[in-house]
Structures are given as structure tokens and as C-alpha cells.
Amino acid sequence: MLRALETVRDPELDEPITSLGFVASCAVSAAGDAQVRLRLPTYFCAPNFAYLMVADAYDAVSALPGVRHAEVILEDHFASDVINGGVAAQAVSSGLSTARRSASCMRSVLTFCARR
């Protein structure tokens, strides 16, 4: 799973999230349930970049052979509830295109941040 997460890059630094120490934990059960916890270096990391890293981590892990369910959780970030909810909703909304789901979630994240 770490090898898959190495493909996820911080959009600002252009470095893998694994090299930057953003992966707090990752595990996969024998049944194929994967869970990744990400922790960014600051509580106020740009929410658009945070969202992209969480969504990319979800895509990387869910594409692994043998993973039947993936969950990526952003911890200790001011917009973590909105970002986690948006990525989780993206995972279950198979009726919409990926671009539409991502745009909808990003709109929610940015609206949330503008209200703060």
C-alpha cells in the first residue's frame, strides 16, 4: 500500500506524501478493507491541496488488487470533516463522473473555507 501512496504527491511541493511524512498510518485487512490516515504538517494547510492529496490517496489505494473497500481519513486539519465527507461521498457516488464529483466536493470545501 505504501508503494501506491508513493504516487500521491503534494501539489505544492511536488514530493510524494510518503517522503514528506504525511501518512500517519495505513493498514489493510485480510478481507481487503484498507484504511489510510493522513496528517499534514499544519492545521491550516490549503484546503484545496489537502483535498487533492486525500482524493488521490483514495484513488491510489482503491485501485490496488485485493482492496474491496478503501477509506482515507485526513486528521487534524481545520476542514477535515468537509474533506473526509467529500471524498467518502465521491467513493459511493458511482452515478456521476469523477470530474463532476471532484468539482462538487471542491466547491463544498471552498465554500466551507470562505465562511470561516
Backbone as CSV, one residue per row, in Angstrom:
resi,resn,N_x,N_y,N_z,CA_x,CA_y,CA_z,C_x,C_y,C_z
1,MET,0.819,-1.180,0.000,0.000,0.000,0.000,0.877,1.264,0.000
2,LEU,1.982,1.231,0.709,2.876,2.397,0.719,3.407,2.715,-0.675
3,ARG,3.646,1.671,-1.444,4.137,1.895,-2.810,3.086,2.656,-3.633
4,ALA,1.820,2.310,-3.451,0.747,3.036,-4.148,0.677,4.473,-3.659
5,LEU,0.844,4.683,-2.359,0.781,6.031,-1.795,1.978,6.883,-2.217
6,GLU,3.075,6.239,-2.623,4.231,6.990,-3.132,3.895,7.757,-4.409
7,THR,2.847,7.337,-5.112,2.452,8.016,-6.349,1.665,9.294,-6.070
8,VAL,1.226,9.473,-4.836,0.457,10.668,-4.455,1.445,11.762,-4.068
9,ARG,1.308,12.905,-4.708,2.270,13.993,-4.493,1.584,15.203,-3.878
10,ASP,2.324,15.896,-3.042,1.869,17.178,-2.536,1.873,18.127,-3.736
11,PRO,0.727,18.729,-4.078,0.670,19.556,-5.280,1.527,20.824,-5.202
12,GLU,1.826,21.267,-4.017,2.632,22.481,-3.872,4.124,22.168,-3.892
13,LEU,4.518,21.093,-3.210,5.935,20.742,-3.089,6.409,19.759,-4.159
14,ASP,5.465,19.101,-4.833,5.757,18.091,-5.843,6.667,16.985,-5.310
15,GLU,6.353,16.539,-4.103,7.060,15.425,-3.462,6.019,14.395,-3.027
16,PRO,6.388,13.114,-2.973,5.443,12.089,-2.522,5.034,12.315,-1.066
17,ILE,3.760,12.060,-0.768,3.284,12.244,0.608,3.977,11.284,1.570
18,THR,4.464,10.175,1.050,5.186,9.223,1.909,6.528,9.803,2.331
19,SER,7.234,10.443,1.423,8.539,11.048,1.740,8.395,12.226,2.696
20,LEU,7.254,12.907,2.610,7.022,14.080,3.443,6.494,13.719,4.836
21,GLY,6.218,12.454,5.060,5.736,12.013,6.366,4.267,12.306,6.613
22,PHE,3.470,12.462,5.562,2.057,12.781,5.713,1.191,11.550,5.991
23,VAL,1.726,10.348,5.776,0.962,9.121,6.027,1.163,8.747,7.495
24,ALA,0.123,8.978,8.303,0.199,8.674,9.731,0.096,7.172,9.964
25,SER,-0.752,6.505,9.170,-0.878,5.054,9.276,-1.582,4.518,8.042
26,CYS,-1.361,3.248,7.777,-2.087,2.568,6.710,-2.130,1.086,7.038
27,ALA,-3.274,0.483,6.748,-3.453,-0.942,7.038,-4.509,-1.499,6.090
28,VAL,-4.385,-2.776,5.820,-5.400,-3.468,5.032,-5.708,-4.786,5.721
29,SER,-6.980,-5.094,5.827,-7.389,-6.338,6.485,-7.316,-7.501,5.501
30,ALA,-7.419,-8.712,6.024,-7.422,-9.901,5.170,-8.619,-9.894,4.225
31,ALA,-9.696,-9.213,4.623,-10.897,-9.135,3.791,-10.781,-8.076,2.697
32,GLY,-9.705,-7.285,2.711,-9.500,-6.278,1.679,-9.998,-4.893,2.037
33,ASP,-10.215,-4.632,3.325,-10.615,-3.299,3.777,-9.356,-2.504,4.108
34,ALA,-9.145,-1.426,3.359,-7.942,-0.604,3.544,-8.309,0.699,4.239
35,GLN,-7.440,1.113,5.152,-7.635,2.400,5.809,-6.302,3.139,5.842
36,VAL,-6.353,4.407,5.450,-5.176,5.272,5.456,-5.535,6.508,6.263
37,ARG,-4.628,6.919,7.115,-4.793,8.167,7.869,-3.675,9.112,7.455
38,LEU,-4.082,10.308,7.029,-3.123,11.323,6.620,-3.122,12.457,7.642
39,ARG,-1.949,12.974,7.904,-1.796,14.141,8.780,-0.820,15.086,8.104
40,LEU,-1.308,16.280,7.806,-0.487,17.278,7.128,0.287,18.085,8.166
41,PRO,1.331,18.796,7.741,2.212,19.449,8.715,1.579,20.616,9.464
42,THR,0.532,21.225,8.883,-0.104,22.342,9.573,-1.617,22.188,9.555
43,TYR,-2.247,22.683,10.589,-3.701,22.647,10.735,-4.383,23.443,9.627
44,PHE,-3.727,24.493,9.149,-4.310,25.357,8.130,-3.699,25.153,6.743
45,CYS,-3.236,23.961,6.446,-2.757,23.660,5.094,-3.871,24.018,4.106
46,ALA,-3.518,24.542,2.952,-4.514,24.959,1.957,-5.514,23.826,1.713
47,PRO,-6.810,24.088,1.889,-7.812,23.024,1.774,-7.895,22.415,0.384
48,ASN,-7.625,23.202,-0.656,-7.664,22.618,-1.997,-6.553,21.588,-2.173
49,PHE,-5.363,21.886,-1.638,-4.269,20.922,-1.722,-4.550,19.710,-0.838
50,ALA,-5.098,19.938,0.343,-5.437,18.832,1.245,-6.444,17.901,0.587
51,TYR,-7.474,18.490,-0.023,-8.480,17.674,-0.703,-7.844,16.835,-1.808
52,LEU,-7.002,17.454,-2.621,-6.382,16.720,-3.725,-5.555,15.539,-3.224
53,MET,-4.818,15.726,-2.141,-3.998,14.630,-1.614,-4.856,13.506,-1.066
54,VAL,-5.936,13.841,-0.365,-6.829,12.804,0.176,-7.513,12.057,-0.970
55,ALA,-8.026,12.787,-1.946,-8.697,12.141,-3.083,-7.725,11.287,-3.893
56,ASP,-6.509,11.779,-4.112,-5.514,10.991,-4.849,-5.100,9.746,-4.068
57,ALA,-4.995,9.873,-2.755,-4.665,8.703,-1.925,-5.782,7.671,-2.003
58,TYR,-7.014,8.139,-1.962,-8.150,7.218,-2.102,-8.077,6.490,-3.448
59,ASP,-7.857,7.226,-4.516,-7.783,6.611,-5.846,-6.650,5.594,-5.924
60,ALA,-5.490,5.931,-5.370,-4.326,5.037,-5.432,-4.575,3.749,-4.655
61,VAL,-5.143,3.870,-3.472,-5.364,2.691,-2.623,-6.521,1.843,-3.147
62,SER,-7.595,2.480,-3.573,-8.746,1.707,-4.043,-8.447,0.953,-5.336
63,ALA,-7.429,1.366,-6.084,-7.062,0.679,-7.327,-6.180,-0.545,-7.096
64,LEU,-5.731,-0.746,-5.870,-4.849,-1.887,-5.595,-5.603,-3.210,-5.714
65,PRO,-4.945,-4.229,-6.271,-5.574,-5.546,-6.330,-5.862,-6.051,-4.910
66,GLY,-7.038,-6.607,-4.735,-7.402,-7.169,-3.432,-8.071,-6.190,-2.486
67,VAL,-8.043,-4.901,-2.799,-8.728,-3.922,-1.949,-10.177,-3.831,-2.405
68,ARG,-11.087,-4.197,-1.516,-12.507,-4.137,-1.864,-13.169,-2.875,-1.345
69,HIS,-12.583,-2.269,-0.318,-13.115,-1.032,0.252,-11.940,-0.205,0.770
70,ALA,-11.927,1.069,0.434,-10.845,1.943,0.895,-11.439,3.132,1.646
71,GLU,-10.737,3.536,2.677,-11.116,4.719,3.444,-9.840,5.515,3.706
72,VAL,-9.878,6.788,3.341,-8.743,7.678,3.603,-9.266,8.805,4.489
73,ILE,-8.615,8.988,5.612,-9.065,9.950,6.611,-7.983,11.000,6.830
74,LEU,-8.371,12.251,6.673,-7.484,13.368,6.980,-7.703,13.754,8.437
75,GLU,-6.615,13.786,9.205,-6.698,14.107,10.631,-6.127,15.493,10.899
76,ASP,-6.617,16.107,11.962,-6.029,17.348,12.494,-5.890,18.467,11.468
77,HIS,-6.949,18.696,10.694,-6.981,19.786,9.720,-8.288,20.535,9.925
78,PHE,-8.273,21.840,9.767,-9.473,22.619,10.055,-10.657,22.255,9.164
79,ALA,-10.423,21.720,7.976,-11.506,21.335,7.072,-11.605,19.824,6.906
80,SER,-11.066,19.064,7.849,-11.032,17.608,7.683,-12.423,16.993,7.573
81,ASP,-13.395,17.479,8.330,-14.743,16.903,8.247,-15.327,17.068,6.850
82,VAL,-15.176,18.242,6.278,-15.712,18.508,4.944,-14.944,17.703,3.895
83,ILE,-13.633,17.691,3.982,-12.812,16.957,3.016,-13.089,15.457,3.113
84,ASN,-13.089,14.912,4.330,-13.355,13.478,4.502,-14.745,13.113,3.990
85,GLY,-15.722,13.955,4.287,-17.084,13.699,3.806,-17.171,13.745,2.294
86,GLY,-16.471,14.697,1.690,-16.490,14.814,0.236,-15.834,13.649,-0.459
87,VAL,-14.716,13.190,0.055,-14.030,12.045,-0.554,-14.845,10.774,-0.336
88,ALA,-15.452,10.628,0.838,-16.301,9.456,1.094,-17.515,9.466,0.171
89,ALA,-18.104,10.628,-0.039,-19.254,10.730,-0.944,-18.840,10.412,-2.374
90,GLN,-17.646,10.843,-2.753,-17.130,10.549,-4.091,-17.001,9.041,-4.271
91,ALA,-16.602,8.360,-3.218,-16.387,6.912,-3.302,-17.680,6.158,-3.548
92,VAL,-18.813,6.690,-3.073,-20.070,5.958,-3.213,-20.966,6.494,-4.321
93,SER,-20.635,7.634,-4.932,-21.482,8.188,-5.993,-21.040,7.692,-7.351
94,SER,-21.321,6.474,-7.647,-20.848,5.910,-8.913,-21.647,6.419,-10.107
95,GLY,-22.768,7.086,-9.884,-23.574,7.581,-10.998,-23.021,8.838,-11.645
96,LEU,-22.125,9.550,-10.985,-21.563,10.784,-11.543,-20.158,10.538,-12.062
97,SER,-19.752,11.340,-13.000,-18.382,11.221,-13.490,-17.424,11.681,-12.401
98,THR,-16.203,11.190,-12.447,-15.187,11.571,-11.459,-14.972,13.079,-11.463
99,ALA,-14.929,13.688,-12.624,-14.703,15.135,-12.696,-15.827,15.896,-12.015
100,ARG,-17.078,15.492,-12.235,-18.210,16.177,-11.591,-18.195,15.982,-10.090
101,ARG,-17.881,14.761,-9.628,-17.824,14.501,-8.176,-16.722,15.341,-7.546
102,SER,-15.552,15.385,-8.181,-14.431,16.148,-7.640,-14.749,17.635,-7.606
103,ALA,-15.349,18.149,-8.667,-15.694,19.572,-8.716,-16.723,19.906,-7.646
104,SER,-17.688,19.037,-7.458,-18.716,19.263,-6.440,-18.108,19.278,-5.041
105,CYS,-17.225,18.346,-4.761,-16.580,18.297,-3.451,-15.689,19.509,-3.256
106,MET,-14.925,19.879,-4.265,-14.046,21.033,-4.138,-14.857,22.297,-3.885
107,ARG,-16.010,22.411,-4.532,-16.887,23.561,-4.303,-17.328,23.597,-2.845
108,SER,-17.685,22.441,-2.278,-18.094,22.372,-0.873,-16.962,22.775,0.055
109,VAL,-15.762,22.309,-0.231,-14.599,22.638,0.609,-14.326,24.133,0.565
110,LEU,-14.317,24.713,-0.622,-14.010,26.133,-0.746,-15.104,26.997,-0.145
111,THR,-16.373,26.585,-0.272,-17.466,27.317,0.364,-17.327,27.283,1.879
112,PHE,-16.996,26.120,2.397,-16.787,25.976,3.850,-15.680,26.913,4.315
113,CYS,-14.584,26.940,3.592,-13.438,27.769,3.986,-13.760,29.257,3.875
114,ALA,-14.530,29.635,2.899,-14.879,31.052,2.725,-15.737,31.551,3.879
115,ARG,-16.495,30.656,4.481,-17.363,31.034,5.602,-16.618,31.151,6.913
116,ARG,-15.385,30.705,6.972,-14.634,30.733,8.231,-13.978,32.046,8.449
